[in-house]
């Protein structure tokens, strides 16, 4: 398998080197741009093709498209994108002619019959059609709901709402992001060598109403993603413009209040900032306060602010500027033991250590410059900076280690992140075939101070770890997509990542504690796509990926040789439309991980369970019952085991076996809109031998809105059946204050899930 990937990749890269753009004198070229009819902004990823002709293309980052090698004659041009009214236009081409067109697409009500199952520009976006549909249909009320848009992804919160969620996907307990890469507008969300956990992905700095698109990539098959992209990656994109300014107020149970303001800064009078061409700019801000449903008020406060500019500086250059700030602080009830509730020591919503909680903030700045170059090429460059601060008070073992004062800890992380990514995209005509080349380079530098301290009721008593981490990643990749035949497309890629780790302990600078290390990983990818018919695409994907270990574990040597544990994944499946209004995606997959290697920030140690293997089956279906009624279903079966552990003691703790979500949505352009949805996850082992079980749940949620051009009112109801369910669950060894010294109990500890919860909202548009 490995040799095959390398050979195929080499062949594809060689094809790139010998390709050329010369068109025979008896063929024609059709090129043009596609823009939003209202804003004039270029549209990316619009499907463009000729009816009755094989292949096709999609618009690039500047809205440009090109169809070459066309015989003289009359054609029908087909242009379409989800959420826009498609166009079909007659085009007559003469031999040797180059025709240029400028097209503008108006928005329209969602119609699944318009959905295209192929992705000519980005074939590895495994759930492109599904993701676009979900973004339009599914109600989103929080940053947590944004993560749930990834089919098969479940989350759990266990620290008062301010901590990053625990993520479950494809048989992984991803912890807070160790094996799922998250980004927003090109900004990486996952934190390397974080004070709490490797890959920590706090997504709460995103305002949900500003998000326009989600791209989902399951598995390690896409060269654009490196660290943490083993189970997959999710790319979120914020809006380039606002349809209207908005003021929104939400009021809910448990002292919940939220305010949102989104302002269009340029409006429809065509004011300009940097050019006389299409531009847009807006700002958004939200404030949230809640005490949540726990016995101890959570006193959770969060503020988010965002400003974004997008514009064409020239016909060949666009600029995107983004700045945001986020701050949050909260109290938390933490995880509680089963026996504490059963013995009546605390209620289900009580707390063993009421001093838990935290605070965090993040400030981001990003600039993206996109330039069209000669030879049908596009250069995209992004530079970004983030300033991040984090502090978390926790107590996971209660009175096990410190019988008098308790086992409270305080973790901090204060960092600066600087990064750059550059991509060069080009379409090369090889006779009647098109070779799409992407060459990317990037670097990211994390400079952070991390600590692990002991604390009693938020008073620091001792220091376990205090040090300075400097970690840099250099990466480069070459990605080739070739239309081999009228139906077969091959994507092959090669990615190189180099890491430089440096850790200096602030209390002990000896080589035994501090040090430097360098590690590298080469990751080949090979994917095949076969267009069985206009409404059915088959695919086979394969690739290598990895996740990095914490710098503290690397320089101390506790990570062994597996500084960058390798993942090998492969899958086969199809995206198809058995009827015009039904879109189905199915995939059978497998993933082998070299080592379940994780740095445990709560204890300052590296844990390894050795190699693991997982396999599963994903099914996603979206059906338009009527013009306004939609049904959706996701079912995900996963089975994972530790390879070297004996039978019966080889479970992967907390890894889900069966998850499912489904719903009915009634969506109209105005008037009433409503949605009824369920979430289900089954019971699963919480420890290696399955003697402790994490309990599954089935929940029903509902949303109803009444919308006009000027205002919207609505309500959200979570857990309609008022089910007692657990969010985060762990098998943990603890001791309660009332229990004898020297004793402990290893059992299920959990954070209770939301009881029935009602929230009202009202918005004004202007």
CORNORZI-V192097 format. One line per field, one symbol per residue. ss: DSSP state (H for helix, E for strand, L for the rest). psi: psi as a letter, one per 40 degrees, with the letter a starting at -180 (. if undefined). burial: b if it has 16 or more other C-alpha atoms within 10 Angstrom, else e. Layout:
# CORNORZI-V192097
ss->???
psi->???
burial->???
This chain:
# CORNORZI-V192097
ss->LHHHHHHHHHHHHHHHHHLLLLLLLLEEEEEEEEEELLLLLELLLLEEEELLLLLLEELLLLLEEEEEEEELEEEEEEEELLLELLEEEEEEELLLLEEEEEEEELELLLLHHHLLLLLLLLLLLLLHHHHHHHHHHLLLLLHHHHHHLLLLLEEELLLLLLLLLEEEELLEELLLLLLEEEEELLEELEELLLLLELLEELLLLLLHHHEEEEEEEELLLLLLLLELLLLEEEEEEELLLLLLLEEEEEEELLLEEEEEEEEELLHHHLLLLLLLLLEEEEEEEEEEEELLLLLLLLLEEEEEEEEEEEEEEELLEEEEEEEEEEEEEEELLLLEEHHHHHLLLLLLLLLLLLLLEEEEEEEEEEEEEEEEELLLEEEEEEEEEEEEEEEEEELLLELLLLLLLLLLEEEEEEEEEEEEEEEEEEEEEELLEEEEEEEEEEEEEEEEEEEEEEEELLEEEEEEEEEEEEEEEEEEEEEEEEELLLLEEEEEEEEEEEEEEEEEELLLLLLLLLEEEEEEEEEEEEEEEEEEELLEEEEEEEEEEEEELLHHHHHHLLLLLLLEEEEEEEEEEEEELLLLLEEEEEEEEEEEELLLEEEELLLLEEEELLLEEEEEEEEEEEEELLLLEEEEEEEEEEEEEELLLLLLLLELLLLLLEEEEEEEEELLLLEEEEEEEEEEELLEELLLLLLLEELLEEEEEEEEEEELLLEEEEEEEELLLLLLLEEEEEEEEEELLLLLLLLLEEEEEEEELLLLEEEEEEEEEL
psi->dddddddddddddddddeiiehhieeiihhiaihihdddeiihhehhhihheiiaaaiiaeeeiihhifhiiahihhhhiiheihiihhhhhhiheihhhihihhiiiihhddehheigddgdegdfddddddddddhhheidddddeehhehiihhffeeeiiihhhhfehgebeedfhhhihfehhdihifiddihehgheeehhdeehdihhhhiifehddhbhegddaihhihiieihdiiihhhhhiiffhhhihhhhhddaeefiideieihiiiiiiiihhhieaeidhhefhhhhhihhhhhihdadehihhhhiiihiiiiiieaiiidddddeediidfahdgeeiaaiiihhihihhhhhhiiffihhhhhhihhhhihhhhihdecfddgddeifiihhihhihhhihhhihhhhhhgbeihhhhhhiiiihhhhihiihiiihfehhdihdhhihhhhhhhiiihhhhhgdaddhhhhiihhhhhhhhhhhhedheidddiaiihiihhhiihihhhgdidehhiihiiiiaiiiihdddddeeeeaegdghihhiiiiaihigdidehhhhhhhiihhhdhghhhhddefihhheaiiiiiahhhhhhhhdadehiiihhhhhihiihdeiihefeihhehidhiiiiihhhhidiahhihhiihhhiiiheideeehhhhiihihiihhihhaddihiiihhigdefihihbihihihihideiiieiihhahiihiihahhhhiihihi.
burial->eeeebbebbeebbebbeeeeeebeeebbbbeebbbbeebbbbbbbbbbbbeeeebbbbbbbbbbbbbbbbbbeebbbbbbbbbbbbbeeeeebbebbebeeeebbeeeebbbebbbbbbbbebbbbbbbbbbbbbbbbbbeebbebbbbbbbbbbbbbbbbbbbbbbbbbbbbbbbbbbbbbbbbbbbbbbbbbbbbbbbbbbbbbbbbbbebbbbbbbbbbbbbbbbbbbbbbbbbbbbbbeebbbbbbbbebebbbbbbbbbbbbeeeebeeeebbbbbbbbbbbbbbbbbbebbbbbbbbbbbbbbbbbbeeebbbbbbbbbbbbbbbbbbbbbeebeeeeebebbbbbbbbbbbbbbbbbbbbbbbbbeeeebbbbbbbbbbbbbbbbbbbbbbbbeebeebbbbbbbbbbbbbbbbbbbbbbbbbebbbbbbbbbbbbbbbbbbbbbbbbbebeeeeeebbbbbbbbbbbbbbbbbbbeeeebbbbbbbbbbbbbbbbbbeeeeeeebbbbbebebbbbbbbbbbbeeebbbbbbbbbbbbbbbbbbbbbbbbbeebbbbbbbbbbbbbbbbeeebbbbbbbbbbbbbbbbbbbbbbebebeebbbbbbbbbbbbbbbbeeeebbbbbbbbbbbbbbbebeeeebbbbbbbbbbbbbbbbbbbeeebbbbbbbbbbebbbbbbbbebbbbbbbbbbbbbbbbeeeebbbbbbbbbeeeebbbbbbbbbbbbbeeeeeebbebbbbbbbbebbbbbbbbbbe
